[in-house]
Amino acid sequence: MDPAYFTQLALSAAAVGVLVLVAAWAKLARPAGPLDEHRAREMLAEEFPDRAIDGIWIGSDGCGALARSGGLALVLCRVGDGFVARQIPWGQAVSATFRGGRLSIDLSDIAAPRAVIALPSWPPKDLAA
């Protein structure tokens, strides 16, 4: 074999190694941790800065949250490695399917078609209006 071939192979391997190190350093492809109330409020405030939160319910598995803001429901749900935020009418959230400790909300969005949030009960007694 030609020495130029081995030189090219070594340089290509070094370039791939550098790309792997940059990806590891940048912390790419690391899933987001579970939600707690503080983090959910921060994410909702970032996505919906003009909305005041009347009540918030965090999924018991940390994979979703639902908040009431006036006549709207603000939904956080895990999609892939991160979370998406959507707003829907509060009535739609109250009437969503609840079976087996899981609230299933139809978001009618091609990127996040359904939010599934693990909750002990639904709808809440104090804000069901």
A tleap script that builds the chain and sets N, CA, C and O, in Angstrom:
source leaprc.protein.ff14SB
mol = sequence {
  NMET ASP PRO ALA TYR PHE THR GLN LEU ALA
  LEU SER ALA ALA ALA VAL GLY VAL LEU VAL
  LEU VAL ALA ALA TRP ALA LYS LEU ALA ARG
  PRO ALA GLY PRO LEU ASP GLU HIE ARG ALA
  ARG GLU MET LEU ALA GLU GLU PHE PRO ASP
  ARG ALA ILE ASP GLY ILE TRP ILE GLY SER
  ASP GLY CYS GLY ALA LEU ALA ARG SER GLY
  GLY LEU ALA LEU VAL LEU CYS ARG VAL GLY
  ASP GLY PHE VAL ALA ARG GLN ILE PRO TRP
  GLY GLN ALA VAL SER ALA THR PHE ARG GLY
  GLY ARG LEU SER ILE ASP LEU SER ASP ILE
  ALA ALA PRO ARG ALA VAL ILE ALA LEU PRO
  SER TRP PRO PRO LYS ASP LEU ALA CALA
}
set mol.1.N position { 0.828 -1.179 0.000 }
set mol.1.CA position { 0.000 0.000 0.000 }
set mol.1.C position { 0.874 1.246 0.000 }
set mol.1.O position { 2.018 1.246 0.455 }
set mol.2.N position { 0.297 2.271 -0.517 }
set mol.2.CA position { 0.998 3.538 -0.687 }
set mol.2.C position { 1.034 4.313 0.639 }
set mol.2.O position { 0.035 4.311 1.357 }
set mol.3.N position { 2.148 4.974 0.990 }
set mol.3.CA position { 2.206 5.773 2.231 }
set mol.3.C position { 1.184 6.919 2.248 }
set mol.3.O position { 0.741 7.324 3.323 }
set mol.4.N position { 0.809 7.436 1.100 }
set mol.4.CA position { -0.188 8.505 1.044 }
set mol.4.C position { -1.549 7.997 1.532 }
set mol.4.O position { -2.310 8.740 2.154 }
set mol.5.N position { -1.843 6.739 1.248 }
set mol.5.CA position { -3.096 6.145 1.710 }
set mol.5.C position { -3.137 6.114 3.239 }
set mol.5.O position { -4.144 6.488 3.840 }
set mol.6.N position { -2.065 5.677 3.859 }
set mol.6.CA position { -2.001 5.609 5.312 }
set mol.6.C position { -2.037 7.007 5.943 }
set mol.6.O position { -2.616 7.188 7.015 }
set mol.7.N position { -1.434 7.975 5.294 }
set mol.7.CA position { -1.486 9.352 5.783 }
set mol.7.C position { -2.919 9.877 5.749 }
set mol.7.O position { -3.392 10.489 6.707 }
set mol.8.N position { -3.599 9.631 4.637 }
set mol.8.CA position { -4.988 10.074 4.515 }
set mol.8.C position { -5.876 9.359 5.535 }
set mol.8.O position { -6.749 9.984 6.137 }
set mol.9.N position { -5.663 8.065 5.734 }
set mol.9.CA position { -6.440 7.307 6.706 }
set mol.9.C position { -6.218 7.836 8.128 }
set mol.9.O position { -7.172 7.969 8.895 }
set mol.10.N position { -4.977 8.135 8.474 }
set mol.10.CA position { -4.662 8.653 9.807 }
set mol.10.C position { -5.279 10.035 10.018 }
set mol.10.O position { -5.821 10.310 11.088 }
set mol.11.N position { -5.204 10.901 9.015 }
set mol.11.CA position { -5.801 12.232 9.131 }
set mol.11.C position { -7.326 12.154 9.235 }
set mol.11.O position { -7.933 12.918 9.984 }
set mol.12.N position { -7.944 11.242 8.492 }
set mol.12.CA position { -9.404 11.071 8.569 }
set mol.12.C position { -9.811 10.567 9.947 }
set mol.12.O position { -10.794 11.044 10.514 }
set mol.13.N position { -9.071 9.614 10.487 }
set mol.13.CA position { -9.374 9.101 11.827 }
set mol.13.C position { -9.208 10.201 12.876 }
set mol.13.O position { -10.008 10.290 13.807 }
set mol.14.N position { -8.194 11.025 12.739 }
set mol.14.CA position { -7.982 12.127 13.674 }
set mol.14.C position { -9.123 13.140 13.575 }
set mol.14.O position { -9.580 13.655 14.596 }
set mol.15.N position { -9.581 13.427 12.370 }
set mol.15.CA position { -10.689 14.373 12.185 }
set mol.15.C position { -11.972 13.838 12.820 }
set mol.15.O position { -12.706 14.588 13.465 }
set mol.16.N position { -12.242 12.557 12.640 }
set mol.16.CA position { -13.425 11.950 13.257 }
set mol.16.C position { -13.303 12.010 14.780 }
set mol.16.O position { -14.279 12.301 15.471 }
set mol.17.N position { -12.128 11.740 15.295 }
set mol.17.CA position { -11.903 11.822 16.743 }
set mol.17.C position { -12.156 13.218 17.282 }
set mol.17.O position { -12.751 13.369 18.349 }
set mol.18.N position { -11.714 14.241 16.563 }
set mol.18.CA position { -11.949 15.626 16.982 }
set mol.18.C position { -13.446 15.935 16.987 }
set mol.18.O position { -13.938 16.589 17.907 }
set mol.19.N position { -14.173 15.472 15.969 }
set mol.19.CA position { -15.625 15.703 15.926 }
set mol.19.C position { -16.337 15.012 17.084 }
set mol.19.O position { -17.274 15.572 17.652 }
set mol.20.N position { -15.913 13.820 17.437 }
set mol.20.CA position { -16.506 13.110 18.567 }
set mol.20.C position { -16.236 13.867 19.867 }
set mol.20.O position { -17.124 13.987 20.710 }
set mol.21.N position { -15.035 14.369 20.029 }
set mol.21.CA position { -14.704 15.136 21.229 }
set mol.21.C position { -15.511 16.432 21.314 }
set mol.21.O position { -15.964 16.807 22.395 }
set mol.22.N position { -15.691 17.110 20.197 }
set mol.22.CA position { -16.482 18.350 20.189 }
set mol.22.C position { -17.933 18.050 20.554 }
set mol.22.O position { -18.542 18.796 21.321 }
set mol.23.N position { -18.494 16.966 20.015 }
set mol.23.CA position { -19.874 16.598 20.339 }
set mol.23.C position { -20.013 16.253 21.822 }
set mol.23.O position { -20.999 16.633 22.454 }
set mol.24.N position { -19.047 15.545 22.376 }
set mol.24.CA position { -19.091 15.205 23.802 }
set mol.24.C position { -18.930 16.451 24.660 }
set mol.24.O position { -19.598 16.594 25.684 }
set mol.25.N position { -18.058 17.339 24.253 }
set mol.25.CA position { -17.839 18.579 24.993 }
set mol.25.C position { -19.082 19.460 24.969 }
set mol.25.O position { -19.410 20.098 25.969 }
set mol.26.N position { -19.768 19.498 23.846 }
set mol.26.CA position { -20.954 20.342 23.694 }
set mol.26.C position { -22.188 19.728 24.365 }
set mol.26.O position { -23.254 20.343 24.387 }
set mol.27.N position { -22.046 18.544 24.897 }
set mol.27.CA position { -23.134 17.846 25.589 }
set mol.27.C position { -24.331 17.639 24.690 }
set mol.27.O position { -25.470 17.767 25.138 }
set mol.28.N position { -24.100 17.327 23.452 }
set mol.28.CA position { -25.176 17.055 22.516 }
set mol.28.C position { -25.785 15.694 22.811 }
set mol.28.O position { -25.112 14.802 23.328 }
set mol.29.N position { -27.053 15.541 22.484 }
set mol.29.CA position { -27.796 14.288 22.610 }
set mol.29.C position { -27.899 13.808 24.046 }
set mol.29.O position { -27.946 12.602 24.287 }
set mol.30.N position { -27.935 14.708 24.991 }
set mol.30.CA position { -28.192 14.329 26.376 }
set mol.30.C position { -29.645 14.663 26.684 }
set mol.30.O position { -30.076 15.797 26.474 }
set mol.31.N position { -30.394 13.701 27.172 }
set mol.31.CA position { -31.802 13.981 27.448 }
set mol.31.C position { -31.962 14.957 28.607 }
set mol.31.O position { -31.138 15.018 29.520 }
set mol.32.N position { -33.041 15.710 28.539 }
set mol.32.CA position { -33.361 16.647 29.613 }
set mol.32.C position { -33.781 15.862 30.845 }
set mol.32.O position { -34.409 14.809 30.728 }
set mol.33.N position { -33.447 16.358 32.002 }
set mol.33.CA position { -33.816 15.708 33.251 }
set mol.33.C position { -35.312 15.818 33.516 }
set mol.33.O position { -36.025 16.497 32.777 }
set mol.34.N position { -35.788 15.159 34.560 }
set mol.34.CA position { -37.218 15.218 34.877 }
set mol.34.C position { -37.634 16.602 35.360 }
set mol.34.O position { -36.837 17.353 35.922 }
set mol.35.N position { -38.895 16.916 35.128 }
set mol.35.CA position { -39.442 18.208 35.539 }
set mol.35.C position { -39.757 18.216 37.027 }
set mol.35.O position { -40.217 17.219 37.584 }
set mol.36.N position { -39.506 19.340 37.654 }
set mol.36.CA position { -40.037 19.618 38.982 }
set mol.36.C position { -40.803 20.938 38.854 }
set mol.36.O position { -40.790 21.558 37.790 }
set mol.37.N position { -41.458 21.364 39.910 }
set mol.37.CA position { -42.299 22.557 39.800 }
set mol.37.C position { -41.498 23.799 39.442 }
set mol.37.O position { -41.934 24.603 38.618 }
set mol.38.N position { -40.336 23.961 40.050 }
set mol.38.CA position { -39.504 25.138 39.784 }
set mol.38.C position { -39.086 25.185 38.312 }
set mol.38.O position { -39.203 26.223 37.660 }
set mol.39.N position { -38.602 24.068 37.802 }
set mol.39.CA position { -38.158 24.024 36.399 }
set mol.39.C position { -39.323 24.208 35.437 }
set mol.39.O position { -39.182 24.881 34.416 }
set mol.40.N position { -40.469 23.619 35.752 }
set mol.40.CA position { -41.647 23.774 34.896 }
set mol.40.C position { -42.083 25.233 34.846 }
set mol.40.O position { -42.418 25.743 33.777 }
set mol.41.N position { -42.083 25.909 35.993 }
set mol.41.CA position { -42.445 27.335 36.011 }
set mol.41.C position { -41.462 28.167 35.197 }
set mol.41.O position { -41.866 29.087 34.486 }
set mol.42.N position { -40.177 27.851 35.297 }
set mol.42.CA position { -39.169 28.579 34.500 }
set mol.42.C position { -39.410 28.387 33.006 }
set mol.42.O position { -39.377 29.349 32.239 }
set mol.43.N position { -39.651 27.146 32.597 }
set mol.43.CA position { -39.868 26.862 31.174 }
set mol.43.C position { -41.129 27.541 30.664 }
set mol.43.O position { -41.137 28.092 29.564 }
set mol.44.N position { -42.188 27.506 31.452 }
set mol.44.CA position { -43.429 28.158 31.041 }
set mol.44.C position { -43.264 29.673 30.987 }
set mol.44.O position { -43.809 30.318 30.091 }
set mol.45.N position { -42.525 30.249 31.925 }
set mol.45.CA position { -42.281 31.694 31.905 }
set mol.45.C position { -41.460 32.096 30.686 }
set mol.45.O position { -41.653 33.177 30.131 }
set mol.46.N position { -40.558 31.237 30.278 }
set mol.46.CA position { -39.753 31.532 29.090 }
set mol.46.C position { -40.585 31.443 27.815 }
set mol.46.O position { -40.450 32.278 26.921 }
set mol.47.N position { -41.448 30.427 27.734 }
set mol.47.CA position { -42.267 30.235 26.534 }
set mol.47.C position { -43.459 31.184 26.463 }
set mol.47.O position { -43.832 31.645 25.384 }
set mol.48.N position { -44.053 31.471 27.617 }
set mol.48.CA position { -45.246 32.315 27.681 }
set mol.48.C position { -45.013 33.441 28.689 }
set mol.48.O position { -45.568 33.396 29.787 }
set mol.49.N position { -44.211 34.446 28.348 }
set mol.49.CA position { -43.832 35.477 29.327 }
set mol.49.C position { -44.997 36.337 29.813 }
set mol.49.O position { -44.920 36.888 30.911 }
set mol.50.N position { -46.054 36.468 29.047 }
set mol.50.CA position { -47.168 37.332 29.431 }
set mol.50.C position { -48.265 36.595 30.182 }
set mol.50.O position { -49.289 37.195 30.510 }
set mol.51.N position { -48.083 35.330 30.458 }
set mol.51.CA position { -49.114 34.515 31.103 }
set mol.51.C position { -48.823 34.320 32.586 }
set mol.51.O position { -47.727 33.909 32.965 }
set mol.52.N position { -49.812 34.619 33.418 }
set mol.52.CA position { -49.709 34.349 34.857 }
set mol.52.C position { -50.244 32.939 35.105 }
set mol.52.O position { -51.273 32.558 34.547 }
set mol.53.N position { -49.560 32.178 35.923 }
set mol.53.CA position { -49.951 30.801 36.194 }
set mol.53.C position { -50.851 30.766 37.423 }
set mol.53.O position { -50.451 31.180 38.511 }
set mol.54.N position { -52.085 30.261 37.235 }
set mol.54.CA position { -53.053 30.150 38.327 }
set mol.54.C position { -52.853 28.858 39.122 }
set mol.54.O position { -53.086 28.834 40.331 }
set mol.55.N position { -52.434 27.810 38.468 }
set mol.55.CA position { -52.200 26.521 39.110 }
set mol.55.C position { -51.328 25.673 38.211 }
set mol.55.O position { -51.349 25.831 36.990 }
set mol.56.N position { -50.559 24.770 38.807 }
set mol.56.CA position { -49.669 23.927 38.017 }
set mol.56.C position { -49.703 22.504 38.563 }
set mol.56.O position { -49.730 22.294 39.776 }
set mol.57.N position { -49.700 21.537 37.662 }
set mol.57.CA position { -49.693 20.123 38.017 }
set mol.57.C position { -48.536 19.467 37.271 }
set mol.57.O position { -48.460 19.525 36.044 }
set mol.58.N position { -47.648 18.849 38.020 }
set mol.58.CA position { -46.458 18.200 37.462 }
set mol.58.C position { -46.711 16.705 37.389 }
set mol.58.O position { -47.238 16.116 38.333 }
set mol.59.N position { -46.343 16.093 36.284 }
set mol.59.CA position { -46.479 14.655 36.141 }
set mol.59.C position { -45.622 13.920 37.166 }
set mol.59.O position { -44.502 14.340 37.456 }
set mol.60.N position { -46.140 12.834 37.708 }
set mol.60.CA position { -45.408 12.090 38.733 }
set mol.60.C position { -44.125 11.463 38.198 }
set mol.60.O position { -43.224 11.149 38.976 }
set mol.61.N position { -44.026 11.276 36.879 }
set mol.61.CA position { -42.807 10.733 36.284 }
set mol.61.C position { -41.853 11.819 35.803 }
set mol.61.O position { -40.767 11.508 35.314 }
set mol.62.N position { -42.237 13.089 35.933 }
set mol.62.CA position { -41.384 14.198 35.518 }
set mol.62.C position { -41.322 14.411 34.017 }
set mol.62.O position { -40.455 15.135 33.528 }
set mol.63.N position { -42.232 13.788 33.285 }
set mol.63.CA position { -42.208 13.891 31.819 }
set mol.63.C position { -43.219 14.883 31.263 }
set mol.63.O position { -43.373 14.976 30.045 }
set mol.64.N position { -43.901 15.616 32.109 }
set mol.64.CA position { -44.862 16.578 31.616 }
set mol.64.C position { -45.427 17.427 32.737 }
set mol.64.O position { -45.269 17.121 33.919 }
set mol.65.N position { -46.082 18.492 32.340 }
set mol.65.CA position { -46.724 19.388 33.301 }
set mol.65.C position { -47.873 20.096 32.602 }
set mol.65.O position { -47.888 20.252 31.381 }
set mol.66.N position { -48.820 20.513 33.403 }
set mol.66.CA position { -49.974 21.240 32.911 }
set mol.66.C position { -50.220 22.406 33.856 }
set mol.66.O position { -50.236 22.233 35.075 }
set mol.67.N position { -50.410 23.590 33.293 }
set mol.67.CA position { -50.662 24.777 34.108 }
set mol.67.C position { -51.899 25.487 33.581 }
set mol.67.O position { -52.193 25.453 32.386 }
set mol.68.N position { -52.615 26.128 34.491 }
set mol.68.CA position { -53.765 26.933 34.087 }
set mol.68.C position { -53.359 28.390 34.121 }
set mol.68.O position { -52.736 28.863 35.072 }
set mol.69.N position { -53.728 29.096 33.055 }
set mol.69.CA position { -53.482 30.524 32.958 }
set mol.69.C position { -54.745 31.165 32.399 }
set mol.69.O position { -54.918 31.267 31.185 }
set mol.70.N position { -55.622 31.595 33.297 }
set mol.70.CA position { -56.898 32.161 32.858 }
set mol.70.C position { -57.717 31.098 32.159 }
set mol.70.O position { -57.996 30.047 32.736 }
set mol.71.N position { -58.103 31.359 30.925 }
set mol.71.CA position { -58.896 30.415 30.143 }
set mol.71.C position { -58.067 29.464 29.310 }
set mol.71.O position { -58.604 28.739 28.473 }
set mol.72.N position { -56.754 29.458 29.531 }
set mol.72.CA position { -55.876 28.594 28.748 }
set mol.72.C position { -55.184 27.565 29.634 }
set mol.72.O position { -54.977 27.778 30.829 }
set mol.73.N position { -54.839 26.459 29.018 }
set mol.73.CA position { -53.987 25.457 29.657 }
set mol.73.C position { -52.641 25.508 28.956 }
set mol.73.O position { -52.572 25.462 27.728 }
set mol.74.N position { -51.579 25.602 29.730 }
set mol.74.CA position { -50.220 25.599 29.196 }
set mol.74.C position { -49.660 24.200 29.445 }
set mol.74.O position { -49.600 23.743 30.587 }
set mol.75.N position { -49.256 23.531 28.383 }
set mol.75.CA position { -48.849 22.139 28.454 }
set mol.75.C position { -47.369 22.011 28.153 }
set mol.75.O position { -46.884 22.549 27.158 }
set mol.76.N position { -46.656 21.308 29.001 }
set mol.76.CA position { -45.264 20.925 28.751 }
set mol.76.C position { -45.239 19.418 28.618 }
set mol.76.O position { -45.763 18.709 29.477 }
set mol.77.N position { -44.631 18.918 27.547 }
set mol.77.CA position { -44.515 17.468 27.408 }
set mol.77.C position { -43.175 17.130 26.762 }
set mol.77.O position { -42.614 17.902 25.984 }
set mol.78.N position { -42.691 15.949 27.116 }
set mol.78.CA position { -41.414 15.489 26.589 }
set mol.78.C position { -41.601 15.009 25.153 }
set mol.78.O position { -42.496 14.217 24.858 }
set mol.79.N position { -40.743 15.503 24.271 }
set mol.79.CA position { -40.679 15.048 22.889 }
set mol.79.C position { -39.203 14.866 22.573 }
set mol.79.O position { -38.435 15.828 22.597 }
set mol.80.N position { -38.814 13.657 22.284 }
set mol.80.CA position { -37.408 13.380 22.016 }
set mol.80.C position { -36.573 13.602 23.253 }
set mol.80.O position { -36.889 13.077 24.321 }
set mol.81.N position { -35.503 14.380 23.122 }
set mol.81.CA position { -34.594 14.642 24.236 }
set mol.81.C position { -34.968 15.877 25.044 }
set mol.81.O position { -34.301 16.189 26.030 }
set mol.82.N position { -36.018 16.585 24.647 }
set mol.82.CA position { -36.369 17.822 25.345 }
set mol.82.C position { -37.862 17.926 25.594 }
set mol.82.O position { -38.587 16.932 25.559 }
set mol.83.N position { -38.303 19.138 25.843 }
set mol.83.CA position { -39.702 19.407 26.135 }
set mol.83.C position { -40.244 20.411 25.133 }
set mol.83.O position { -39.511 21.264 24.632 }
set mol.84.N position { -41.541 20.300 24.843 }
set mol.84.CA position { -42.229 21.297 24.025 }
set mol.84.C position { -43.322 21.924 24.868 }
set mol.84.O position { -43.852 21.296 25.785 }
set mol.85.N position { -43.651 23.154 24.557 }
set mol.85.CA position { -44.703 23.881 25.263 }
set mol.85.C position { -45.793 24.256 24.273 }
set mol.85.O position { -45.510 24.753 23.183 }
set mol.86.N position { -47.028 24.017 24.655 }
set mol.86.CA position { -48.175 24.363 23.826 }
set mol.86.C position { -49.246 24.974 24.709 }
set mol.86.O position { -49.287 24.720 25.912 }
set mol.87.N position { -50.111 25.779 24.112 }
set mol.87.CA position { -51.258 26.322 24.842 }
set mol.87.C position { -52.523 25.867 24.144 }
set mol.87.O position { -52.616 25.873 22.916 }
set mol.88.N position { -53.494 25.472 24.954 }
set mol.88.CA position { -54.778 25.006 24.458 }
set mol.88.C position { -55.860 25.608 25.348 }
set mol.88.O position { -55.555 26.093 26.437 }
set mol.89.N position { -57.113 25.588 24.909 }
set mol.89.CA position { -58.192 26.063 25.777 }
set mol.89.C position { -58.297 25.192 27.038 }
set mol.89.O position { -58.105 23.978 26.976 }
set mol.90.N position { -58.599 25.817 28.173 }
set mol.90.CA position { -58.692 25.091 29.441 }
set mol.90.C position { -59.761 23.993 29.375 }
set mol.90.O position { -59.573 22.911 29.932 }
set mol.91.N position { -60.870 24.266 28.702 }
set mol.91.CA position { -61.927 23.263 28.572 }
set mol.91.C position { -61.445 22.000 27.876 }
set mol.91.O position { -61.871 20.897 28.223 }
set mol.92.N position { -60.574 22.150 26.912 }
set mol.92.CA position { -60.009 20.987 26.218 }
set mol.92.C position { -59.142 20.160 27.169 }
set mol.92.O position { -59.150 18.931 27.106 }
set mol.93.N position { -58.402 20.824 28.041 }
set mol.93.CA position { -57.567 20.107 29.001 }
set mol.93.C position { -58.424 19.392 30.039 }
set mol.93.O position { -58.127 18.258 30.414 }
set mol.94.N position { -59.485 20.048 30.506 }
set mol.94.CA position { -60.361 19.438 31.510 }
set mol.94.C position { -61.070 18.213 30.939 }
set mol.94.O position { -61.277 17.229 31.649 }
set mol.95.N position { -61.442 18.267 29.670 }
set mol.95.CA position { -62.182 17.154 29.062 }
set mol.95.C position { -61.275 16.098 28.430 }
set mol.95.O position { -61.773 15.176 27.783 }
set mol.96.N position { -59.980 16.210 28.599 }
set mol.96.CA position { -59.051 15.234 28.024 }
set mol.96.C position { -59.246 13.862 28.667 }
set mol.96.O position { -59.762 13.751 29.779 }
set mol.97.N position { -58.833 12.843 27.964 }
set mol.97.CA position { -58.981 11.465 28.423 }
set mol.97.C position { -58.046 11.184 29.596 }
set mol.97.O position { -56.850 11.466 29.535 }
set mol.98.N position { -58.619 10.617 30.674 }
set mol.98.CA position { -57.830 10.244 31.844 }
set mol.98.C position { -58.111 8.781 32.159 }
set mol.98.O position { -59.210 8.427 32.587 }
set mol.99.N position { -57.099 7.929 31.941 }
set mol.99.CA position { -57.222 6.498 32.224 }
set mol.99.C position { -55.926 5.979 32.805 }
set mol.99.O position { -54.843 6.323 32.333 }
set mol.100.N position { -56.035 5.157 33.819 }
set mol.100.CA position { -54.856 4.507 34.384 }
set mol.100.C position { -53.817 5.466 34.919 }
set mol.100.O position { -52.623 5.173 34.867 }
set mol.101.N position { -54.246 6.604 35.431 }
set mol.101.CA position { -53.304 7.569 35.981 }
set mol.101.C position { -52.574 8.384 34.932 }
set mol.101.O position { -51.569 9.026 35.240 }
set mol.102.N position { -53.056 8.373 33.704 }
set mol.102.CA position { -52.422 9.131 32.620 }
set mol.102.C position { -53.446 10.034 31.938 }
set mol.102.O position { -54.497 9.581 31.486 }
set mol.103.N position { -53.113 11.316 31.876 }
set mol.103.CA position { -53.933 12.299 31.176 }
set mol.103.C position { -53.405 12.407 29.757 }
set mol.103.O position { -52.233 12.720 29.548 }
set mol.104.N position { -54.261 12.149 28.786 }
set mol.104.CA position { -53.866 12.184 27.377 }
set mol.104.C position { -54.555 13.365 26.700 }
set mol.104.O position { -55.774 13.373 26.533 }
set mol.105.N position { -53.762 14.357 26.313 }
set mol.105.CA position { -54.288 15.597 25.733 }
set mol.105.C position { -53.940 15.637 24.253 }
set mol.105.O position { -52.772 15.536 23.877 }
set mol.106.N position { -54.958 15.783 23.419 }
set mol.106.CA position { -54.752 15.915 21.980 }
set mol.106.C position { -54.342 17.354 21.679 }
set mol.106.O position { -55.118 18.286 21.890 }
set mol.107.N position { -53.121 17.527 21.186 }
set mol.107.CA position { -52.613 18.874 20.895 }
set mol.107.C position { -52.849 19.296 19.451 }
set mol.107.O position { -52.667 20.467 19.117 }
set mol.108.N position { -53.248 18.370 18.591 }
set mol.108.CA position { -53.504 18.664 17.173 }
set mol.108.C position { -52.323 19.379 16.529 }
set mol.108.O position { -52.502 20.345 15.788 }
set mol.109.N position { -51.136 18.905 16.812 }
set mol.109.CA position { -49.910 19.499 16.285 }
set mol.109.C position { -49.072 18.387 15.675 }
set mol.109.O position { -48.853 17.359 16.316 }
set mol.110.N position { -48.609 18.573 14.469 }
set mol.110.CA position { -47.849 17.520 13.801 }
set mol.110.C position { -46.521 17.233 14.510 }
set mol.110.O position { -46.036 16.102 14.476 }
set mol.111.N position { -45.938 18.236 15.143 }
set mol.111.CA position { -44.663 18.045 15.837 }
set mol.111.C position { -44.848 17.395 17.207 }
set mol.111.O position { -43.974 16.656 17.659 }
set mol.112.N position { -45.957 17.657 17.864 }
set mol.112.CA position { -46.256 17.067 19.175 }
set mol.112.C position { -47.750 16.755 19.191 }
set mol.112.O position { -48.536 17.537 19.724 }
set mol.113.N position { -48.150 15.626 18.615 }
set mol.113.CA position { -49.583 15.353 18.452 }
set mol.113.C position { -50.343 15.101 19.748 }
set mol.113.O position { -51.532 15.409 19.832 }
set mol.114.N position { -49.679 14.547 20.759 }
set mol.114.CA position { -50.367 14.170 21.982 }
set mol.114.C position { -49.434 14.360 23.168 }
set mol.114.O position { -48.258 14.001 23.111 }
set mol.115.N position { -49.966 14.924 24.233 }
set mol.115.CA position { -49.220 15.053 25.486 }
set mol.115.C position { -49.805 14.042 26.463 }
set mol.115.O position { -51.018 13.997 26.671 }
set mol.116.N position { -48.942 13.236 27.057 }
set mol.116.CA position { -49.372 12.260 28.056 }
set mol.116.C position { -48.691 12.624 29.367 }
set mol.116.O position { -47.463 12.626 29.458 }
set mol.117.N position { -49.496 12.932 30.383 }
set mol.117.CA position { -48.979 13.383 31.673 }
set mol.117.C position { -49.504 12.439 32.756 }
set mol.117.O position { -50.711 12.218 32.864 }
set mol.118.N position { -48.599 11.891 33.548 }
set mol.118.CA position { -48.969 10.988 34.640 }
set mol.118.C position { -49.405 11.815 35.846 }
set mol.118.O position { -48.594 12.510 36.458 }
set mol.119.N position { -50.690 11.734 36.183 }
set mol.119.CA position { -51.249 12.481 37.316 }
set mol.119.C position { -52.063 11.533 38.199 }
set mol.119.O position { -52.624 10.557 37.703 }
set mol.120.N position { -52.129 11.811 39.501 }
set mol.120.CA position { -52.910 10.931 40.380 }
set mol.120.C position { -54.413 11.010 40.132 }
set mol.120.O position { -55.115 10.012 40.297 }
set mol.121.N position { -54.924 12.190 39.736 }
set mol.121.CA position { -56.349 12.335 39.435 }
set mol.121.C position { -56.536 13.523 38.494 }
set mol.121.O position { -55.678 14.399 38.389 }
set mol.122.N position { -57.681 13.527 37.816 }
set mol.122.CA position { -58.013 14.626 36.908 }
set mol.122.C position { -59.509 14.654 36.712 }
set mol.122.O position { -60.099 13.575 36.658 }
set mol.123.N position { -60.169 15.768 36.603 }
set mol.123.CA position { -59.673 17.145 36.711 }
set mol.123.C position { -59.501 17.563 38.172 }
set mol.123.O position { -60.020 16.918 39.083 }
set mol.124.N position { -58.762 18.655 38.374 }
set mol.124.CA position { -58.563 19.133 39.743 }
set mol.124.C position { -59.871 19.653 40.325 }
set mol.124.O position { -60.707 20.195 39.602 }
set mol.125.N position { -60.043 19.491 41.605 }
set mol.125.CA position { -61.282 19.913 42.262 }
set mol.125.C position { -61.387 21.424 42.377 }
set mol.125.O position { -62.480 21.974 42.246 }
set mol.126.N position { -60.270 22.107 42.621 }
set mol.126.CA position { -60.312 23.543 42.901 }
set mol.126.C position { -60.362 24.429 41.654 }
set mol.126.O position { -60.805 25.573 41.751 }
set mol.127.N position { -59.927 23.946 40.490 }
set mol.127.CA position { -59.897 24.801 39.288 }
set mol.127.C position { -60.603 24.154 38.107 }
set mol.127.O position { -60.192 24.385 36.970 }
set mol.128.N position { -61.611 23.383 38.310 }
set mol.128.CA position { -62.271 22.653 37.237 }
set mol.128.C position { -63.228 23.510 36.419 }
set mol.128.O position { -63.835 23.006 35.474 }
set mol.129.N position { -63.381 24.765 36.746 }
set mol.129.CA position { -64.345 25.611 36.040 }
set mol.129.C position { -63.938 25.897 34.618 }
set mol.129.O position { -64.652 26.597 33.900 }
savepdb mol mol.pdb
quit
